[in-house]
Each structure stands twice: as structure tokens, then as C-alpha cells.
Amino acid sequence: MDNVYLWKVGDRVENHTSLKAAARDFGLTAKPDMTVTVEEWDKAEGMARVINGKIFLGRTEKEIVAENLAVEERTLLRELFDTDYKTIRASETGKVLAEVDPPSHERRQWCRDRVSEIREILAGKKPKKKETAG
């Protein structure tokens, strides 16, 4: 089984698949700070960093959540763009909006509210709770 060897060098991580070549070419000691399998390295997407003085593989949970939120934001913005475009085209061509089947006003407003909420989360702010009529 092939391995990837990792050395902590200051605040960064150096990696190599050969102990001899790492020592010869980069002056890294023969004893790595961490050894992982190629499968583990691939699962971590080839990402290794020093966090709190230790080698950390892959993305943190916070990074994964942020990436997922960013994807959701782009999807919602694309939906809003597409529906706004349909509405504009319908008004330009004189078609009745029902003919172009745009999503409801409530759906578009929900998308806008969710985009705002995502942006607050990504900015590190606590999202504002929308007041409901009661």
C-alpha cells in the first residue's frame, strides 16, 4: 500500500510519497510527522494544514458548511435571475405571466430571504429571524 508522508515545516505542511526523495530533494528528515495512505490523502483532497500546531487533513466542518451554503446561494440567485428574466420577457412580449409559468411571488420572496440569511451566516452574523404575523 502506498503512503503519503507529511512534515510540519513552520506553519505549513510538506508532503511526499518517497522518504528518500524527500530527504534528498527537500532536506526533510527521514521521520515524517504523519503518514497517511494514498486513499486517505485523496479523501482529504490533497489538503493538509497546520491548525493549532498539529497537522490537519482535509477541510474543516466550518469550511464544508460554508461551501454548501455558497452553493445554495448561487442556486437560489440563479433561480431568481431565471424567473426575473421570464417576467421581464413576458412583459416585453406582452404575454400573460401565467403563460411563462413563473414561480409564485412567495417563492421568489423566500429565495431572496434565504439568500440574505445565507449571506449573514457567511459573514459570521447571526441571521435575523423574520417576524411572523400573529
N, C-alpha and C positions, 0 to 999 in steps of 0.2 A: 504494500500500500504506500502510495506517495504521500509525502508530507510537505507542509509549508512551515518554514522556520521564521520566527518573529523575534526581533530585537528592539528593545526600547532604547532609542537614541535621543536623549533630551526629551522634548515634548512631542516627538513623532515616533512612528514605528517603521522599521525597515523590514522587508520580507525577502526571502529567497527560498528556492527549492533545493539548493545544494549547500551543505555546510562548508565543504571545501572551497567552492567558488565564492561563497560569501566572505570567507576569511581571506582568500587570495585577492579578490577583486575589490572588496569594500572594507577590509580590515575589521570585519565583525568577528567577535570572539567565536570560538567553536561551540560554545554553550549558549543556545538561544534562550531568551526569556520565556518563550512559549512555543510549543509545537502543536500544529493542528493538521488534520487530514485535508487533502485537496477538496474533499466533499464539504467539510466544514468551512473551508476558505471560500468555496463557491457559494455556499448558502449565505455567507456574510457579504456576498457581492464584492469580494476582494477588498473590503474596507476594514481597516484596523486603525485604532487611535489610542492615544494615551488619555484616559479620563481618571482624574483623582489619583494619578501616579501608577495606574495599572493599565495593562493592555485590554482594550475592549473591542470585540469583533462585531461588525455589522452596525446597523442603525439602532438608536435608542427608541424606546416606546414613544417618547415625545416626538421624535422625528417621523416615525411611522404615522402617528395620528395627524401631524401637521401635513404630511404629504397626502394622506387620504382626504383631509379637509380641502386642500388646494385642488385636488382632482374634482371633488364635489362642487366646489366654487366654479371651476371652469365649465363643468357640465351645465350647471344652472344658468350661468351667463350665456352660454351658447343657446340654451333653450329660450331665454329671454330675447336674445338677438334674433333668433329664427321667428319667434312669434311676433315680435315688433315689426320685423321685415314683412311678414304676411299681412299684418294690419295696415302698414303703410302702402303696400302694393294693392291691397283691396281698395283702399281709399283713392289711390291714383287711378285705378281702372274702373272705379265706380261699382265694383262688385259688393254685394252684401256680405258682411263679415261671416255670416253663417256658411256661406259658400266656400270660404277658405278654411273653415274649421279651426279657428284659433282657440287656444286653451282659455278657460274662464278667467275673468278678472281676478277672482280669488286665487287661482293657481299662480298667476303672474305675480300677484302681491306676495304670496307665500314664498315664491322664488326670491323676490327682492329682499324680503325679511330674512330669509335663510342666508343669503349672500352677506348681508350686513352682520348677521350673527357670526358667520364663519370668519369674516374679516376682524371682528372684535376678538375672537378666540386666538387667531393667528397673531394679532398684535399684543397678546398677553393680557387682554382686558376680560373682565367677567361680562358675558353678554347680558344685555338689558332684557328683562322679562317684559314681554308685550302685555299690556293691561287688557283684560277682557271685560266686556260689558256684563254687568251682573245684575 
